[in-house]
Amino acid sequence: MNAVCLQVFVSEASRHHGKLTYEWLLDAAQELGVSGGSAFRALAGFGRHGRHDAGFFELAGELPVVVEFFVDAAMADQLLKRIAEADLKLFYARLPAETGVTL
């Protein structure tokens, strides 16, 4: 299947309406009918809010989380629209992908 890999980057402890943002993203995608998604916690990272490293206890909760979906382009558009409607300002990457199942 030709698809896109939609990756959304959030801070580990960020919340939206009382729910962890990565959980909100997974729930929103499931409500739209996305067949699967995953959230991955980083060991370290840097970006517009500086550098974060799992080795520093005081930075707990500030590490990046990547929420990833493999969907068709129309579903990626719907999910990005849902994120915008929720007034979330999140960095994302949309990459072409080929998906399948090994035999």
SVG drawing of the C-alpha trace seen along z (x, -y; Angstrom):
<svg xmlns="http://www.w3.org/2000/svg" viewBox="-14 -27 37 43">
<polyline fill="none" stroke="black" stroke-width="0.4" points="0.0,0.0 1.3,-3.5 0.9,-5.6 2.4,-8.5 4.2,-8.3 2.8,-11.1 5.0,-11.8 3.9,-14.3 6.5,-15.5 5.4,-16.5 6.9,-17.0 6.6,-13.9 4.6,-15.8 2.6,-18.2 -1.1,-18.0 -4.2,-19.0 -7.5,-19.3 -6.0,-17.4 -4.8,-14.4 -1.2,-13.8 -0.9,-15.2 0.5,-11.9 -2.5,-10.1 -4.9,-12.7 -3.3,-12.2 -3.7,-8.5 -7.3,-8.8 -8.1,-11.4 -6.6,-9.1 -8.6,-6.1 -11.8,-8.2 -11.1,-9.1 -10.7,-5.4 -6.9,-5.1 -6.1,-1.4 -3.0,-2.0 -0.5,-4.4 2.5,-4.4 4.2,-6.8 8.0,-6.6 9.8,-8.3 13.3,-9.6 16.4,-9.2 17.6,-12.7 16.8,-15.5 17.0,-19.2 14.8,-21.6 13.2,-25.0 12.9,-24.6 16.5,-23.6 18.3,-20.2 16.8,-17.5 18.5,-14.3 17.2,-11.3 20.3,-11.4 19.3,-14.5 16.6,-13.8 15.5,-17.4 14.5,-17.2 12.1,-14.3 8.9,-14.8 10.6,-17.1 11.9,-14.5 10.4,-14.4 7.8,-11.8 7.1,-10.9 3.6,-9.8 3.6,-8.0 0.9,-6.8 1.0,-5.1 -2.1,-6.3 -3.3,-7.3 -2.9,-11.0 -6.5,-11.8 -6.5,-10.4 -3.2,-12.3 -5.1,-15.5 -8.0,-14.7 -5.7,-14.1 -3.8,-17.3 -7.1,-19.2 -8.3,-17.7 -5.0,-18.8 -5.5,-22.3 -9.1,-22.4 -7.9,-21.5 -5.7,-24.6 -2.5,-22.5 0.6,-24.0 2.7,-20.8 5.7,-20.1 5.1,-17.2 6.7,-15.4 4.8,-13.8 6.9,-11.3 6.1,-9.0 6.0,-5.4 5.3,-2.0 3.7,0.4 3.0,4.2 3.2,7.5 6.0,9.9 5.2,13.4"/>
</svg>
